[in-house]
């Protein structure tokens, strides 16, 4: 995805760019940047399941379980059979309650 960042038009309104930025930032453990990038990706394309999954994963890393649960539910509304949604559900079930 980091290569995609070079090729995509950098914009707050480009959901693909924001998703790639979120993915790359999360991979680098820059969870705050990832959270904001995923948030913008979702704002620009509310049907992007992978952005909701990435958003929820980053929120879990930041300890924001309630917000992560919201993102998971939104992803499940779009495509509950998506393997990424199933993987996210499993991650959430393994998180300690806070």
Secondary structure, DSSP 4 states (H G I P E B T S, - for coil): -HHHHHHSPP-TT-HHHHHHHHHHHHHTT-HHHHHHHHHHHHHH-TT-HHHHHHHHHHHHHTT-HHHHHHHHHHHHHHHTT-HHHHHHHHHHHTSPP-
